[in-house]
Amino acid sequence: MTIENFPKDGKIWVSLGITKNLGNYESLRLDAGAEVRTNRVDDDSEWEHLWEKVDEQIEIKLSELDKD
């Protein structure tokens, strides 16, 4: 039996936040997070993939806000 066939009892959860200065003593806080169930919680590539996805979502939202 390979590890992929084991029940996914573990989970990886990441959260990322950024505060953007809007000037004139105003700021905007963006937070994004995600959780995945996995049987490979010690696998750095699992963590890296999840961090990249969350960072990507923050960047997308910042780009949307910059257009306004």
Residue, then its C-alpha position, 0 to 999 in steps of 0.5 A: m500500500t502506498i502512502e497515497n492510499f492511506p486516510k488523509d488524517g493530517k492537515i496543513w493550514v497556512s495563513l498570510g496577511i499584508t497591510k497596505n498603506l493607502g496614505n492619509y493615515e489609512s491602511l487596508r489589511l488583506d488576509a487569506g488562508a487555506e487548509v488541505r487534508t493530506n497524509r503528507v504533512d511533513d512533505d515540504s512540497e505540500w507546504e510550498h504549494l499551499w503557501e504559493k496558492v495563498d500568496e497568489q490569491i493575495e496578489i490577485k486581490l491587491s491587483e484588483l484593488d489597485k485598479d480601483 
